[in-house]
Protein backbone atom coordinates (compact mmCIF):
# COMPACT_ATOMS: atom_id res chain seq x y z
CA UNK A 1 0.00 0.00 0.00
CA UNK A 2 1.16 3.54 -0.67
CA UNK A 3 0.06 6.43 1.50
CA UNK A 4 0.42 10.00 0.24
CA UNK A 5 0.55 13.14 2.36
CA UNK A 6 2.30 11.57 5.34
CA UNK A 7 4.57 13.73 7.47
CA UNK A 8 7.75 12.40 9.06
CA UNK A 9 6.22 12.07 12.54
CA UNK A 10 3.24 10.09 11.31
CA UNK A 11 5.47 7.84 9.21
CA UNK A 12 7.57 7.13 12.29
CA UNK A 13 4.52 6.34 14.41
CA UNK A 14 3.13 4.02 11.74
CA UNK A 15 6.44 2.20 11.29
CA UNK A 16 6.82 1.75 15.05
CA UNK A 17 3.27 0.49 15.47
CA UNK A 18 3.62 -2.00 12.63
CA UNK A 19 6.99 -3.31 13.78
CA UNK A 20 5.69 -3.71 17.32
CA UNK A 21 2.65 -5.59 16.06
CA UNK A 22 4.87 -7.91 14.02
CA UNK A 23 7.23 -8.54 16.94
CA UNK A 24 4.49 -9.05 19.51
CA UNK A 25 2.02 -10.97 17.40
CA UNK A 26 -0.58 -13.32 18.74
CA UNK A 27 0.70 -16.48 20.44
CA UNK A 28 0.57 -19.34 17.97
CA UNK A 29 -0.33 -16.94 15.16
CA UNK A 30 1.19 -17.05 11.70
CA UNK A 31 4.39 -15.01 11.32
CA UNK A 32 4.07 -11.46 10.01
CA UNK A 33 6.57 -9.74 7.79
CA UNK A 34 6.35 -5.99 7.45
CA UNK A 35 8.48 -3.61 5.41
CA UNK A 36 8.14 0.16 5.36
CA UNK A 37 9.77 2.91 3.32
CA UNK A 38 9.30 6.65 3.62
CA UNK A 39 10.13 9.33 1.05
CA UNK A 40 10.11 12.71 2.84
CA UNK A 41 10.46 14.68 -0.40
CA UNK A 42 7.19 13.24 -1.71
CA UNK A 43 5.59 12.78 1.74
CA UNK A 44 4.84 9.21 0.68
CA UNK A 45 5.05 6.02 2.70
CA UNK A 46 5.02 2.51 1.32
CA UNK A 47 3.97 -0.42 3.53
CA UNK A 48 4.25 -4.07 2.59
CA UNK A 49 2.56 -6.64 4.85
CA UNK A 50 2.95 -10.39 4.38
CA UNK A 51 0.76 -12.43 6.68
CA UNK A 52 -2.61 -14.04 7.12
CA UNK A 53 -5.67 -12.16 5.88
CA UNK A 54 -6.94 -11.63 9.43
CA UNK A 55 -3.64 -10.27 10.75
CA UNK A 56 -3.26 -8.05 7.69
CA UNK A 57 -6.77 -6.65 8.18
CA UNK A 58 -5.99 -5.95 11.85
CA UNK A 59 -2.86 -4.01 10.87
CA UNK A 60 -4.80 -2.00 8.30
CA UNK A 61 -7.27 -1.04 11.02
CA UNK A 62 -4.39 0.09 13.25
CA UNK A 63 -3.01 2.17 10.39
CA UNK A 64 -6.41 3.71 9.73
CA UNK A 65 -6.58 4.76 13.39
CA UNK A 66 -3.21 6.51 13.22
CA UNK A 67 -3.96 8.20 9.91
CA UNK A 68 -7.41 9.39 10.99
CA UNK A 69 -6.04 11.25 14.01
C-alpha positions in Angstrom: 0.0 0.0 0.0 1.2 3.5 -0.7 0.1 6.4 1.5 0.4 10.0 0.2 0.6 13.1 2.4 2.3 11.6 5.3 4.6 13.7 7.5 7.8 12.4 9.1 6.2 12.1 12.5 3.2 10.1 11.3 5.5 7.8 9.2 7.6 7.1 12.3 4.5 6.3 14.4 3.1 4.0 11.7 6.4 2.2 11.3 6.8 1.8 15.0 3.3 0.5 15.5 3.6 -2.0 12.6 7.0 -3.3 13.8 5.7 -3.7 17.3 2.6 -5.6 16.1 4.9 -7.9 14.0 7.2 -8.5 16.9 4.5 -9.0 19.5 2.0 -11.0 17.4 -0.6 -13.3 18.7 0.7 -16.5 20.4 0.6 -19.3 18.0 -0.3 -16.9 15.2 1.2 -17.1 11.7 4.4 -15.0 11.3 4.1 -11.5 10.0 6.6 -9.7 7.8 6.4 -6.0 7.5 8.5 -3.6 5.4 8.1 0.2 5.4 9.8 2.9 3.3 9.3 6.6 3.6 10.1 9.3 1.1 10.1 12.7 2.8 10.5 14.7 -0.4 7.2 13.2 -1.7 5.6 12.8 1.7 4.8 9.2 0.7 5.1 6.0 2.7 5.0 2.5 1.3 4.0 -0.4 3.5 4.2 -4.1 2.6 2.6 -6.6 4.8 2.9 -10.4 4.4 0.8 -12.4 6.7 -2.6 -14.0 7.1 -5.7 -12.2 5.9 -6.9 -11.6 9.4 -3.6 -10.3 10.7 -3.3 -8.0 7.7 -6.8 -6.6 8.2 -6.0 -5.9 11.8 -2.9 -4.0 10.9 -4.8 -2.0 8.3 -7.3 -1.0 11.0 -4.4 0.1 13.2 -3.0 2.2 10.4 -6.4 3.7 9.7 -6.6 4.8 13.4 -3.2 6.5 13.2 -4.0 8.2 9.9 -7.4 9.4 11.0 -6.0 11.3 14.0 
